[in-house]
Amino acid sequence: MSAVTEVRTGGWKQQYDKILLVVLLIGLLVSAAILWLKIEQSQHLLAVSGEAVTPTEDQMVTPLDGAELLARIERLLEPFQVPTRARRMFVSEVRTACLKCGKPVPILEMKCPFCGFEEEGDDPTKRDSDGDGMPDWWEEKYGLNLYNPEDGGLDPDGDMFSNYEEFLAGTDPRDSASCPDLPVKLRMVGAPRREPLEIRFLALQEIVEGQQTFQVNIRDRTYFAKIGDRVSGFEIVAYNPTDDSLVVRQGERKRTLKRGEIASDEDYVVKFILLTDRSTYDVKVGTEFKLRDERYRFEEITDDGRARVVAVESGKEYLVPMADPRELEVGVPESSLIPEGFSPGMLPSGAPGFPPPHR
């Protein structure tokens, strides 16, 4: 009985292996058929879409347009920038209400675009939206921000003069070669002090008739000068034979020196500092000093406490104020300082005057 069972079981196992092999072959055939169908469908889709490309020996490749590529690279390197004065990125444009219809009008416009009403009595060239002392038209001309009061103290061209100083002098804040005169950066340090001065008219010589020479002692030095000569800050003006006196001028002041008498006086001495390089100068009233290659003369102390300085060659005058303590501190940003010592008379011809207060 067991022998018959083993024979039947062994036969079944042999049949099972054959059945499994047949199933695998059928599976492979079905997979191949599906793959073939997929390929046919893909070729059909390519043919319908027009993307099917059959390489041939005559096919040519279109060369790349290098000019267009370079143009796109340049646009990437220099992306579009919204002007600072527009301020339309996150903050709306500054506007004012029309006096007639009340609708919003751009602050730089004088005529309402809605009702046509035009303001009177307000000069748009004098508008200063941020109140930094520089009018809007000037800031717009040189690419500054009409609504940033801090840019008055900036120095974009690196010539040691702020935008506000360049505006007052009528120079270009973007060009280092165009800058105000050096005395704009001149300040007085400390109160003017007095220094005793001894001057004496000693003798008159007339070796040749009509040619008078005067011997004058100033402290320990002796000078021989004629009428019109300048010695040690004094100009010989005239000689009065009636009382044997010599008239000299120092700055705007005149002195009468009698022969043999000592004329004692006290002259102002001021310590100047040039903010560009921090160099200092002790200068006496009526004497000359140099700033770089230019000669200047310290004329007097004005009633408002400023020093009047005159350029020797051009005759241009400057009023030098007292230094702000913050100007003497190293590292203090110039944007925190308001330049002093300017007046319309100090500006060159054609330069804008003082702007009106911000309305």
Secondary structure as the mmCIF struct_conf table of DSSP 4:
data_model
#
loop_
_struct_conf.conf_type_id
_struct_conf.id
_struct_conf.beg_label_comp_id
_struct_conf.beg_label_asym_id
_struct_conf.beg_label_seq_id
_struct_conf.end_label_comp_id
_struct_conf.end_label_asym_id
_struct_conf.end_label_seq_id
HELX_RH_AL_P HELX_RH_AL_P1 SER A 2 SER A 49
TURN_TY1_P TURN_TY1_P1 GLY A 50 GLY A 50
TURN_TY1_P TURN_TY1_P2 GLU A 57 ASP A 58
HELX_LH_PP_P HELX_LH_PP_P1 VAL A 61 LEU A 64
HELX_RH_AL_P HELX_RH_AL_P2 GLY A 66 LEU A 77
BEND BEND1 GLU A 78 GLU A 78
TURN_TY1_P TURN_TY1_P3 THR A 84 ALA A 86
BEND BEND2 MET A 89 VAL A 91
HELX_LH_PP_P HELX_LH_PP_P2 SER A 92 VAL A 94
STRN STRN1 ARG A 95 ALA A 97
TURN_TY1_P TURN_TY1_P4 LEU A 99 CYS A 101
STRN STRN2 PRO A 104 PRO A 106
TURN_TY1_P TURN_TY1_P5 ILE A 107 LEU A 108
BEND BEND3 MET A 110 MET A 110
STRN STRN3 LYS A 111 LYS A 111
TURN_TY1_P TURN_TY1_P6 PRO A 113 CYS A 115
STRN STRN4 GLU A 118 GLU A 118
BEND BEND4 GLY A 121 GLY A 121
HELX_RH_3T_P HELX_RH_3T_P1 PRO A 124 LYS A 126
TURN_TY1_P TURN_TY1_P7 SER A 129 ASP A 130
BEND BEND5 ASP A 132 MET A 134
HELX_RH_AL_P HELX_RH_AL_P3 ASP A 136 LYS A 141
TURN_TY1_P TURN_TY1_P8 TYR A 142 GLY A 143
TURN_TY1_P TURN_TY1_P9 LEU A 146 TYR A 147
HELX_RH_3T_P HELX_RH_3T_P2 PRO A 149 GLY A 153
TURN_TY1_P TURN_TY1_P10 PRO A 156 ASP A 157
BEND BEND6 ASP A 159 MET A 160
HELX_RH_AL_P HELX_RH_AL_P4 ASN A 163 ALA A 169
TURN_TY1_P TURN_TY1_P11 GLY A 170 GLY A 170
TURN_TY1_P TURN_TY1_P12 PRO A 173 ARG A 174
TURN_TY1_P TURN_TY1_P13 SER A 176 ALA A 177
BEND BEND7 SER A 178 SER A 178
HELX_RH_3T_P HELX_RH_3T_P3 LEU A 182 LYS A 185
STRN STRN5 LEU A 186 MET A 188
BEND BEND8 GLY A 190 GLY A 190
STRN STRN6 ARG A 193 VAL A 208
TURN_TY1_P TURN_TY1_P14 GLU A 209 GLY A 210
STRN STRN7 GLN A 211 ILE A 218
TURN_TY1_P TURN_TY1_P15 ARG A 219 ASP A 220
STRN STRN8 ARG A 221 ALA A 225
TURN_TY1_P TURN_TY1_P16 ILE A 227 GLY A 228
STRN STRN9 ARG A 230 VAL A 231
TURN_TY1_P TURN_TY1_P17 SER A 232 GLY A 233
STRN STRN10 PHE A 234 ASN A 240
TURN_TY1_P TURN_TY1_P18 PRO A 241 ASP A 244
STRN STRN11 SER A 245 GLN A 250
TURN_TY1_P TURN_TY1_P19 GLY A 251 GLU A 252
STRN STRN12 ARG A 253 LYS A 258
STRN STRN13 ARG A 259 ARG A 259
TURN_TY1_P TURN_TY1_P20 GLY A 260 GLY A 260
STRN STRN14 ILE A 262 LEU A 274
TURN_TY1_P TURN_TY1_P21 LEU A 275 ARG A 278
STRN STRN15 SER A 279 LYS A 284
TURN_TY1_P TURN_TY1_P22 VAL A 285 GLY A 286
STRN STRN16 GLU A 288 LEU A 291
TURN_TY1_P TURN_TY1_P23 ARG A 292 ASP A 293
STRN STRN17 GLU A 294 ILE A 301
TURN_TY1_P TURN_TY1_P24 ASP A 303 ASP A 304
BEND BEND9 GLY A 305 GLY A 305
HELX_LH_PP_P HELX_LH_PP_P3 ARG A 306 ARG A 306
STRN STRN18 ALA A 307 ALA A 311
TURN_TY1_P TURN_TY1_P25 VAL A 312 SER A 314
STRN STRN19 GLU A 317 VAL A 320
STRN STRN20 MET A 322 MET A 322
HELX_LH_PP_P HELX_LH_PP_P4 ALA A 323 ASP A 324
HELX_RH_3T_P HELX_RH_3T_P4 PRO A 325 LEU A 328
BEND BEND10 GLU A 329 GLU A 329
TURN_TY1_P TURN_TY1_P26 VAL A 330 GLY A 331
HELX_RH_3T_P HELX_RH_3T_P5 GLU A 334 SER A 336
BEND BEND11 GLY A 341 GLY A 341
HELX_RH_3T_P HELX_RH_3T_P6 PRO A 344 MET A 346
BEND BEND12 LEU A 347 LEU A 347
HELX_LH_PP_P HELX_LH_PP_P5 PRO A 348 PRO A 348
TURN_TY1_P TURN_TY1_P27 SER A 349 GLY A 350
HELX_LH_PP_P HELX_LH_PP_P6 PHE A 354 HIS A 358
#
